[in-house]
Amino acid sequence: MVVGMWGGWIALDNDPQTIALKEMLAHDRGELLVNMMVMGFFFVIFAIMSLILYLFYLLIYGILLKKLKRNYYELKKIEI
């Protein structure tokens, strides 16, 4: 994800439409503020994607752990 964010940053810096938009915003607000807004946007997207992946992990882990416990108790019953 970090490489994707880095690649996106490079792509946005070299896109003519983005350069024109940044120049227009920089004229009004300042270049540093515009760069901070873009970085903030990338960070929010990164956080959302990380949260989605974490929730997916918890879902899969929970399902598999439940099956594992059920199989473990069945094996214990067979053993006794």
N, CA, C and O of each residue as an XYZ file, in Angstrom:
320
protein
N       0.818     -1.189      0.000
C       0.000      0.000      0.000
C       0.863      1.254      0.000
O       0.541      2.254     -0.642
N       1.951      1.174      0.727
C       2.827      2.342      0.795
C       3.416      2.631     -0.578
O       3.531      3.789     -0.981
N       3.788      1.572     -1.297
C       4.342      1.764     -2.643
C       3.280      2.355     -3.559
O       3.583      3.199     -4.401
N       2.032      1.913     -3.397
C       0.940      2.472     -4.189
C       0.714      3.935     -3.895
O       0.461      4.727     -4.803
N       0.805      4.298     -2.623
C       0.657      5.711     -2.256
C       1.797      6.532     -2.837
O       1.588      7.642     -3.325
N       3.000      5.981     -2.780
C       4.162      6.684     -3.321
C       4.020      6.844     -4.840
O       4.285      7.915     -5.388
N       3.600      5.770     -5.507
C       3.391      5.832     -6.957
C       2.295      6.820     -7.320
O       2.420      7.556     -8.299
N       1.218      6.843     -6.536
C       0.147      7.802     -6.773
C       0.617      9.227     -6.603
O       0.229     10.116     -7.362
N       1.450      9.442     -5.610
C       1.992     10.788     -5.375
C       2.831     11.236     -6.570
O       2.721     12.376     -7.022
N       3.670     10.332     -7.079
C       4.501     10.663     -8.244
C       3.630     10.912     -9.466
O       3.872     11.848    -10.228
N       2.608     10.068     -9.652
C       1.718     10.231    -10.792
C       0.972     11.559    -10.716
O       0.803     12.231    -11.733
N       0.530     11.938     -9.535
C      -0.182     13.207     -9.391
C       0.752     14.399     -9.594
O       0.330     15.438    -10.102
N       2.002     14.256     -9.204
C       2.948     15.359     -9.387
C       3.292     15.570    -10.858
O       3.673     16.677    -11.238
N       3.170     14.548    -11.690
C       3.552     14.654    -13.099
C       2.358     14.809    -14.040
O       2.550     14.952    -15.247
N       1.148     14.785    -13.523
C      -0.050     14.928    -14.349
C      -0.288     16.406    -14.654
O      -0.353     17.220    -13.733
N      -0.420     16.768    -15.942
C      -0.601     18.196    -16.283
C      -1.859     18.815    -15.671
O      -1.837     19.973    -15.255
N      -2.944     18.059    -15.615
C      -4.169     18.604    -15.037
C      -3.996     18.842    -13.541
O      -4.462     19.852    -13.013
N      -3.338     17.931    -12.867
C      -3.110     18.081    -11.438
C      -2.163     19.245    -11.163
O      -2.349     19.987    -10.199
N      -1.153     19.401    -12.007
C      -0.209     20.512    -11.839
C      -0.946     21.845    -11.970
O      -0.717     22.765    -11.186
N      -1.841     21.945    -12.974
C      -2.603     23.187    -13.155
C      -3.511     23.439    -11.951
O      -3.616     24.572    -11.481
N      -4.162     22.398    -11.452
C      -5.030     22.551    -10.285
C      -4.233     22.959     -9.054
O      -4.661     23.824     -8.290
N      -3.055     22.327     -8.858
C      -2.214     22.675     -7.704
C      -1.714     24.111     -7.800
O      -1.630     24.808     -6.788
N      -1.380     24.560     -9.015
C      -0.920     25.946     -9.173
C      -2.038     26.925     -8.858
O      -1.809     27.970     -8.248
N      -3.267     26.575     -9.285
C      -4.394     27.453     -9.000
C      -4.668     27.510     -7.487
O      -4.896     28.584     -6.930
N      -4.642     26.332     -6.829
C      -4.863     26.299     -5.388
C      -3.702     26.935     -4.632
O      -3.907     27.606     -3.620
N      -2.474     26.722     -5.128
C      -1.305     27.277     -4.460
C      -1.333     28.805     -4.507
O      -0.872     29.475     -3.582
N      -1.872     29.335     -5.579
C      -1.981     30.791     -5.692
C      -2.909     31.331     -4.608
O      -2.675     32.405     -4.054
N      -3.961     30.574     -4.316
C      -4.922     31.020     -3.309
C      -4.495     30.677     -1.886
O      -4.654     31.500     -0.984
N      -3.960     29.488     -1.669
C      -3.754     28.996     -0.302
C      -2.301     28.744      0.080
O      -1.994     28.694      1.271
N      -1.433     28.589     -0.842
C      -0.049     28.280     -0.529
C       0.273     26.840     -0.889
O      -0.543     25.940     -0.690
N       1.462     26.633     -1.417
C       1.849     25.313     -1.926
C       1.941     24.264     -0.818
O       1.551     23.113     -1.012
N       2.456     24.663      0.338
C       2.600     23.713      1.439
C       1.242     23.185      1.892
O       1.095     21.992      2.159
N       0.268     24.055      1.978
C      -1.067     23.644      2.397
C      -1.677     22.668      1.393
O      -2.317     21.690      1.780
N      -1.477     22.937      0.113
C      -2.010     22.037     -0.920
C      -1.342     20.676     -0.809
O      -2.021     19.652     -0.881
N      -0.031     20.643     -0.636
C       0.671     19.367     -0.491
C       0.220     18.627      0.762
O       0.086     17.403      0.745
N      -0.013     19.351      1.835
C      -0.493     18.715      3.063
C      -1.896     18.152      2.873
O      -2.214     17.090      3.410
N      -2.737     18.847      2.118
C      -4.087     18.341      1.851
C      -4.026     17.057      1.031
O      -4.767     16.114      1.308
N      -3.164     17.007      0.037
C      -3.027     15.799     -0.790
C      -2.485     14.650      0.051
O      -2.972     13.524     -0.044
N      -1.482     14.929      0.872
C      -0.934     13.884      1.739
C      -1.979     13.404      2.737
O      -2.056     12.209      3.026
N      -2.774     14.313      3.261
C      -3.848     13.939      4.175
C      -4.880     13.055      3.496
O      -5.370     12.094      4.087
N      -5.208     13.384      2.249
C      -6.140     12.563      1.480
C      -5.582     11.157      1.301
O      -6.302     10.178      1.496
N      -4.310     11.045      0.933
C      -3.687      9.731      0.771
C      -3.678      8.966      2.094
O      -3.900      7.756      2.109
N      -3.425      9.654      3.192
C      -3.407      8.992      4.494
C      -4.787      8.471      4.866
O      -4.909      7.370      5.402
N      -5.822      9.247      4.589
C      -7.187      8.804      4.894
C      -7.539      7.579      4.067
O      -8.115      6.626      4.593
N      -7.208      7.586      2.796
C      -7.465      6.428      1.933
C      -6.691      5.218      2.443
O      -7.228      4.111      2.475
N      -5.438      5.417      2.843
C      -4.614      4.344      3.385
C      -5.248      3.774      4.664
O      -5.290      2.557      4.850
N      -5.733      4.646      5.531
C      -6.352      4.197      6.783
C      -7.628      3.410      6.505
O      -7.880      2.391      7.149
N      -8.432      3.871      5.555
C      -9.668      3.162      5.216
C      -9.359      1.786      4.643
O      -9.998      0.802      5.014
N      -8.388      1.711      3.746
C      -8.023      0.414      3.149
C      -7.455     -0.528      4.212
O      -7.749     -1.723      4.204
N      -6.654     -0.001      5.112
C      -6.110     -0.828      6.187
C      -7.221     -1.351      7.085
O      -7.183     -2.511      7.497
N      -8.197     -0.529      7.392
C      -9.324     -0.940      8.214
C     -10.142     -2.030      7.526
O     -10.553     -2.998      8.166
N     -10.376     -1.874      6.229
C     -11.124     -2.890      5.484
C     -10.375     -4.213      5.491
O     -10.978     -5.264      5.712
N      -9.073     -4.175      5.252
C      -8.278     -5.411      5.264
C      -8.260     -6.040      6.644
O      -8.313     -7.265      6.758
N      -8.187     -5.230      7.702
C      -8.182     -5.752      9.062
C      -9.519     -6.405      9.400
O      -9.549     -7.469     10.018
N     -10.617     -5.779      9.003
C     -11.932     -6.365      9.253
C     -12.108     -7.674      8.481
O     -12.696     -8.624      8.998
N     -11.609     -7.727      7.261
C     -11.649     -8.959      6.475
C     -10.831    -10.050      7.167
O     -11.255    -11.205      7.223
N      -9.669     -9.688      7.691
C      -8.833    -10.637      8.420
C      -9.574    -11.173      9.647
O      -9.575    -12.378      9.899
N     -10.204    -10.274     10.407
C     -10.942    -10.713     11.595
C     -12.089    -11.644     11.228
O     -12.352    -12.614     11.938
N     -12.760    -11.361     10.144
C     -13.862    -12.205      9.702
C     -13.367    -13.604      9.345
O     -13.918    -14.601      9.811
N     -12.345    -13.670      8.533
C     -11.802    -14.971      8.124
C     -11.203    -15.695      9.324
O     -11.431    -16.893      9.492
N     -10.452    -15.003     10.149
C      -9.834    -15.612     11.314
C     -10.896    -16.154     12.268
O     -10.740    -17.247     12.813
N     -11.967    -15.400     12.473
C     -13.042    -15.840     13.364
C     -13.723    -17.091     12.853
O     -14.005    -18.002     13.631
N     -13.991    -17.150     11.565
C     -14.639    -18.329     10.979
C     -13.738    -19.545     11.111
O     -14.189    -20.619     11.511
N     -12.471    -19.378     10.775
C     -11.549    -20.509     10.834
C     -11.300    -20.957     12.267
O     -11.178    -22.153     12.530
N     -11.223    -20.014     13.191
C     -10.997    -20.372     14.585
C     -12.192    -21.128     15.153
O     -12.022    -22.057     15.944
N     -13.389    -20.739     14.757
C     -14.583    -21.435     15.220
C     -14.586    -22.883     14.714
O     -14.908    -23.807     15.461
N     -14.228    -23.069     13.448
C     -14.159    -24.426     12.895
C     -13.075    -25.243     13.591
O     -13.263    -26.427     13.869
N     -11.953    -24.610     13.867
C     -10.861    -25.308     14.527
C     -11.261    -25.756     15.930
O     -10.950    -26.877     16.332
N     -11.941    -24.900     16.671
C     -12.392    -25.278     18.017
C     -13.398    -26.425     17.957
O     -13.345    -27.353     18.764
N     -14.308    -26.350     17.000
C     -15.310    -27.410     16.860
C     -14.628    -28.750     16.547
O     -14.979    -29.776     17.129
N     -13.675    -28.738     15.646
C     -12.948    -29.964     15.308
C     -12.131    -30.470     16.493
O     -12.025    -31.678     16.704
N     -11.556    -29.553     17.266
C     -10.771    -29.937     18.428
C     -11.647    -30.648     19.461
O     -11.249    -31.671     20.018
N     -12.852    -30.098     19.717
C     -13.747    -30.730     20.690
C     -14.236    -32.087     20.190
O     -14.413    -33.008     20.988
N     -14.456    -32.225     18.893
C     -14.853    -33.525     18.341
C     -13.731    -34.544     18.505
O     -13.989    -35.704     18.825
N     -12.508    -34.126     18.293
C     -11.358    -35.034     18.483
C     -11.210    -35.427     19.930
O     -10.886    -36.576     20.230
N     -11.440    -34.494     20.834
C     -11.364    -34.817     22.266
C     -12.432    -35.862     22.645
O     -12.162    -36.767     23.434
N     -13.639    -35.732     22.082
C     -14.700    -36.695     22.357
C     -14.332    -38.084     21.837
O     -14.596    -39.090     22.495
N     -13.730    -38.128     20.670
C     -13.318    -39.415     20.088
C     -12.209    -40.044     20.932
O     -12.179    -41.261     21.114
N     -11.301    -39.216     21.443
C     -10.198    -39.703     22.242
C     -10.666    -40.339     23.539
O     -10.105    -41.346     23.970
N     -11.668    -39.779     24.155
C     -12.155    -40.262     25.462
C     -12.980    -41.477     25.283
O     -13.480    -42.033     26.261
